[in-house]
């Protein structure tokens, strides 16, 4: 009697074959270098940028904004170079999204100055009268919590030492609180006086938005 006359044995055998096939075709490729392209131009997020990314997810921004430009002529003309696999090497989790209530943000880094983002986050309708995005002005009144920033970068495998993370935080604070900061006037307008010398959640959000697509633009410039 063959296996076909033994339903139980046939079911077990079929299940094992399917599992082996699934592992071989789905899970094994996930750990192959060819499926995980990397580029020296794409750098890990700094501690501040990662904090901004966490805030971006906390506020559900990815529910309205995608972060992937499809290789279609209309998309490239509107948003810039289409998305490459290697630019998401440090994204955990991916925030590609599927809904565009607002524009795609994967190439927004460097498109506008920091001052634009401060004004937009404070009151979107000041920049686009028809925008249905809610204001996030209260983020400028929240001091940024960096107490576990190093732990985050360590778990995510960014390779920074604790001293490097502290320096990143100090450098960014010095930058946005400096008298010569090119967006100082706008930042001061949206930030309460007692927090202008500190890092706020809005500062981190702006840092994250300015990171998006910036490395790819550098890569294109060198080619």
Residue pairs with C-beta under 8 A, 6 or more apart in sequence:
3 9
3 10
3 13
4 10
29 35
36 89
37 84
37 85
37 86
37 89
38 86
38 89
39 84
39 86
39 87
39 89
39 215
39 219
41 215
41 216
41 218
41 219
41 222
42 86
42 87
42 89
42 90
42 215
42 216
42 219
43 90
43 215
44 90
44 153
44 156
44 158
44 159
44 160
45 53
45 90
45 153
45 158
45 208
45 211
46 168
46 172
46 207
46 211
47 146
47 149
47 150
47 152
47 153
47 160
47 165
47 168
47 169
48 144
48 146
48 149
48 168
48 169
48 172
48 199
48 203
48 204
48 207
48 208
49 204
49 207
49 208
49 211
50 149
50 152
50 153
50 156
50 158
50 208
51 144
51 145
51 146
51 149
51 152
51 204
51 207
51 208
52 204
52 205
52 206
52 207
52 208
52 209
52 211
53 208
54 152
55 139
55 201
55 204
55 205
55 208
56 62
56 95
56 205
56 208
57 95
59 136
62 95
62 97
63 97
63 99
63 101
64 99
64 100
64 101
64 102
64 133
65 97
65 100
65 101
65 102
65 103
65 104
65 105
66 96
66 97
66 98
66 99
66 100
66 104
66 105
66 106
67 83
67 95
67 96
67 97
67 104
67 105
67 106
67 212
68 83
68 96
68 97
68 104
68 106
69 75
69 76
69 79
69 80
69 81
69 82
69 83
69 104
69 106
69 107
70 82
70 83
71 82
72 82
75 82
75 104
76 82
79 103
79 104
79 106
79 107
80 106
80 107
80 213
80 217
81 107
81 216
81 217
81 220
83 106
84 216
87 213
87 215
87 216
88 94
88 96
90 156
90 158
92 156
101 132
102 131
102 133
105 209
105 212
106 212
106 213
107 212
107 213
107 216
107 217
108 209
108 210
108 212
108 213
109 209
109 210
109 211
109 212
109 213
109 214
109 217
110 210
110 213
110 214
110 217
112 120
113 182
113 183
114 176
114 182
114 183
114 186
114 187
114 206
114 210
115 182
115 183
115 185
115 186
115 187
116 127
117 205
117 206
117 209
117 210
118 140
118 183
118 186
118 187
118 189
118 190
118 202
118 206
119 126
119 127
119 186
119 190
120 126
120 127
121 135
121 136
121 137
121 139
121 140
121 190
121 202
121 205
121 206
122 135
122 136
122 137
122 140
122 189
122 190
122 202
123 135
123 137
124 131
124 133
124 134
124 135
125 131
136 202
136 205
137 190
139 200
139 201
139 202
139 205
140 190
140 191
140 192
140 195
140 200
140 201
140 202
141 191
141 192
141 195
141 200
142 200
142 201
142 202
143 195
143 198
143 199
143 200
143 201
144 198
144 199
144 200
144 201
144 203
144 204
146 169
146 199
149 165
149 169
150 160
150 162
150 165
150 166
153 160
153 165
154 160
160 168
169 199
172 199
172 203
172 207
173 198
173 199
175 181
176 183
176 187
176 199
176 203
177 196
177 197
177 198
178 184
181 187
187 196
187 203
188 196
190 202
191 200
191 202
